[in-house]
Amino acid sequence: MTIRAKGRLAAAASGLVLVLAATGCTAADSGDASGARSQKNKDSVVLAAPVSGVGRISGSAEDMALKASQTFFEKAPAVVVLGNDGAQAAATGQARELGVPLLVAPEAQEDVSEQKAFASELERLGARTLIAHGALPDSLVGGLKVVDGSAPNADLPDIDPAEGTTESGFAVVVGSADKEAESAGPALATAQAAGANLHTMDSPDPRAAKNQKFFQDHAEAGLYAIGNGFGNAEDFSAMAATAAGGKELPGGGQLVFPDRRMVALYGTPGTSSLGLLGEQDVDAAIKLAKKYAAEYQPHSKEKVQPAFEIIATVASASAGKDGKYSSYIPVEVLEPWVKAAEEAGVYVVLDLQPGRNDFLTQAKRYEKLLTYPNVGIAYDPEWRLKPNQRHMVQIGSVDAAELNRANDWLAELTREHQLPQKVVILHQFTQSMIRNRSTLDTSHPELAMVVHADGHGSPGMKMGTWDNLRQDLPKGIRMAWKNFIDEDSPTFTPKQTFDIDPKPWFVSYQ
């Protein structure tokens, strides 16, 4: 006899896989509901109810199989068990077909706690029959009936299905590498046995363009990540929430790179002396930024995004009322530019020239603007003064620890508001401008960090700066370039700029 079960989906293809597993009380057909039962049939398969939020199923193949059984099943009188030298493909296929969990038997010589956990799960499920693929240690069998699941005419038990089925409510993510997929196979089979549908992912990041819609469509589902390839659990949960929230960058998507490059006008609104951006009003600036981006597009396979880099705090010759040698452009002055840019599909970077302030203090002043999905930040250490220093007398500098504190705050703000990734630009033209650069924290998934080669002069001088800044560049940071219209001799053309090796991800015009 065989367990009566509804049709199961085929095994997962290569790549990342999302699984939607049916919730409710059965993994089998509803059967004849006319005969009332006085009690719940002890031979029925009962699924667990989904839990909202994001869970993790990771560890060894044994651990993942055990956790998957606990996650998706409340009751299963028969369990498929993958033992020593058993064929995993046959075991996973049978578990999916029968609609029961698949467990991996611990080796006889393994820690006693592993064997106790295995036995406890069988007891929790109410299992009385083990459908074995491969040899099982005698210590695991106890008084249970063992059926050789690999035998051609295996005598499998007949299990009455519980009544009723419900809609899907689980979402499960599985790792992509061949080794990872193999270790996660038994856990995936258990999810599929609970009524799984599959969704293939090209990337483990929920915010990736091909994943985002799935997370939006299943924002209310219980989500589980199966495998060891998903990094920090808290980060994954936050990225899933961001993907489900649906806020996007100009041009679409939630990840800044590598699907786009940016070309920006640099300066301050209403101040022509500080850069190209301030030479016209916002509508004309948008038009000009789009013109520049269009000129770069023929030289890039990635989409070239128009952008503004707005100097939000301006280094000043006088100390000012606070004695910090930096003046703030009011939020109410900058917000119309941010809104107009957002409507026009233009990205905005707020550049900070802090004087004797620290970068975090200044960044917090613009918290409202940084909650827009099209706004990132730039730190300009040239204008970060130590006590008793003055602008144009010394070149400023900053320690990486200060930048890390500002980025910690920005990453948390981004996560809290479920915003797409933010561009973070580090302006630099000498190595000494960012002290201890090797200690920069590049681990925040909310931030896309870029070092901006901010030197001007002849092509040879600029390339010398570029090559110098690339030395010992921390992993996870990309390179950016600035073209000075008046100071460079000559100014690079779009083709010349994108012929630089490596091709800049962000280009600004001052």
Salt bridges, closest charged atoms under 4 A:
ASP43 OD1 - ARG128 NH2 2.12
GLU121 OE2 - ARG124 NH2 2.75
ASP158 OD1 - ARG4 NE 3.91
ASP160 OD1 - ARG4 NH2 2.79
GLU163 OE2 - ARG37 NH1 3.02
ASP202 OD2 - LYS210 NZ 3.36
ASP205 OD2 - ARG207 NH2 2.91
ASP217 OD2 - LYS213 NZ 2.65
GLU234 OE2 - ARG415 NH1 3.44
ASP235 OD1 - ARG415 NH2 2.40
GLU295 OE2 - LYS291 NZ 2.73
GLU302 OE1 - ARG261 NE 2.78
GLU309 OE2 - HIS427 NE2 2.51
GLU335 OE1 - LYS368 NZ 3.15
ASP351 OD1 - HIS427 NE2 3.10
GLU402 OE2 - ARG384 NE 2.96
ASP408 OD1 - HIS444 NE2 2.75
ASP441 OD2 - HIS444 NE2 3.67
GLU446 OE2 - ARG415 NH2 2.63
ASP454 OD2 - HIS427 ND1 3.25
ASP454 OD1 - LYS482 NZ 3.03
ASP488 OD2 - LYS462 NZ 3.13
ASP499 OD2 - LYS495 NZ 2.86
